[in-house]
């Protein structure tokens, strides 16, 4: 009887020991997983650059496996000409706040007064940001920078208006933003003192390319309606240099068009 009690006690101790060991292993595993997850932040270069985005996190699967990814090379000869569907924008001078999110400089809208209408659906401007060099190419040619104006519909669908930027005259519409551009990553937005007139920023020629695409940053979600203006807008060499001093290269290379239809309006 005594031996049975001793064996039973040993079994209990062994069970407790195994449970403690298992818990310790799980804790170590959790810490390692947490550390691994923290190291998965995406970037524009090296092992966390665009070609690896799909491997960094399961949530980024579309970056590697998506069939309607952005940006793309917009080819005039292959685009289907559509007579209707003229670009419909209602923009007004608006006060924005800006942030350096570590990937770009982003201006956030404080009011939903700027509206883009695509296929009869209204999308309100949420934010705009910049890439250098341009993400989209036009007939195989890239540009110095690209501006993305991101709009959201009432049911949270996205529509982005892309504007190609090329070296030329100083862009006065962006001057206030450039003057307040944060040099380091921010934890809070910086308010702009002067409003930005986005309507005046648009080129005179409103011819556009349109296609169904995705976000150009992780998680590369698809279902984004893209409209890219054919006529580039000028920005000075000094303005380009200032942005590139913060972000030397923050663009995603062009992606396969696959079976998508690109239209020209």
Secondary structure, DSSP 8 states (H G I E B T S, - for coil): -HHHHHHHHHHHHHHHHHHHHHHHHHHHHHHHHHHHHHTT---SSGGGSGGGHHHH-GGGHHHHH-SS-S--EE-TTTSEE-SS---EEE---B-EEEEE-SS-EEEEESSS--EEEETTEEEEEEEEEEESS-SSEETTB--SEEEEEEEE-TTS-EEEEEEEEEEES--GGGHHHHHT--SS--SS-EE-SS-B-HHHHS-S---EEEEEEE-SSTT--EEEEEEEESS-EEEEHHHHHHHHHH-S---------TT---EE-
